[in-house]
Amino acid sequence: MGKKLSTKAKEPIRLRTKRLSNGNLSIYLDFYRNGVREYEFLKLYLIPEKNKGDKMQNEETLRTANAIKAQRIVALQNEEYGFSMGNKAKVNFIEYMRLQAESYHEKESIAYSGSVKATIGHLIQYKGDKITLKQVDKNFLLGFIDYLDKVKSRRGIPLSEASKTLYYDVVSIALNKAVKDGVIPMNPASKIPYNDRPQPGKGIKQYLTFEEVKTLISTPCKYDELKRAFLFACFCGLRYSDVKGLVWEKIHRVTDSLYQIEIQQQKTGETLYLPLSDNAMQWLPVKTEPGATSTKVFNLPNSTTTVEKYLGIWAKDAGINKHVTFHVARHTNATLMLYFGADIYTVSKLLGHTNVRTTQVYAKIVDENKRKAVNLIPVVIE
């Protein structure tokens, strides 16, 4: 019928297009159900790309089409695994969560998809991979909470309160989805008293002071490209996923001396327009291929373990006794902007926060630093 859009060989449902008389491409789904080929036209259309606005419109249309496709795949596989039969004994909870992870990935919620996969790993470590929804009751969840209190991370340290809260919430959200899908009548997590659930606590976000940033600048790092990327993030606040995926074409010259990044954030999917300061610009590497705009700006490792290894060595060499992850650069950027006088609303927008309350924790850090600073003055007694 038409041209096939990007798809994987093993996908049960594929996106295809049919050219219309007006030059537009109508997007439809092509899939087999019970040995019969079926089509579903989505009433979504790709238009000829004559300018940047047309390209952006097509990108948004494709994201919508892929999200619908992901929903259809989950529904189709739910039927395959017996999820729609209402028989909890036959429903594998691990497999159900894997389908959710795939669905979130298709919707470009990459970070949350990763959180679901990490939670699956802990569930398997807790009870194996043959968990059925019938087994996931109040006692199962209480046992999982107890497991999270005792298990250690890959670095051999106890899980943070934030991590324990995340893994528990991922399970609870998956169970809510099962209720909506008609697989189970109610979420057993609703029976867990609030005080018995993992709590995120009031832990202070790790960040670097301006003096510590200057110390890192003057300290050699065994992975120089990672040093550049980390310091770049200290002065612009981008997450690791966005720095790693940043390509030169996303950095635009606004004026002769001002540059701006225009990207879609991987975590939130929101478009961010981020002016780059001179501090940030100085850490951009030299563009080796002047005409290649789709080339990545930084050559960074895929493994967060590798990233944390080299950052840890670098911080230790600099005499900084803090657990430095790449996300510390983002916390540092927020704290420094507030410390040097930026208002919280502007900082919230520059970080791409969807809610200013997320930014308020940094304001509390700055207030605490100011209190410490004024208390450095010796008491004068008349």
Secondary structure, 3 states (H helix, E strand, C coil): CCEECCCCCCCCEEEEEEECCCCCEEEEEEEEECCEEEEEEEEEEECCCCCHHHHHHHHHHHHHHHHHHHHHHHHHHHHHCCHHHCCHHHCEHHHHHHHHHHHHHHCCCHHHHHHHHHHHHHHHHHHCCCCECCCCCHHHHHHHHHHHHHCECCCCCECCHHHHHHHHHHHHHHHHHHHHCCCCCCCHHHHCCHHHCCCCCCCCCCCCCHHHHHHHHCCCCCCHHHHHHHHHHHCCCCCHHHHHHCEHHHEEECCCCCEEEEEECCCCCCEEEEEECHHHHCCCCCCCCCCCCCCECCCCCCCHHHHHHHHHHHHHHCCCCCCCCCHHHHHHHHHHHHHCCCCHHHHHHHHCCCCHHHCHHHHHHHHHHHHHHHCCCCCCCC
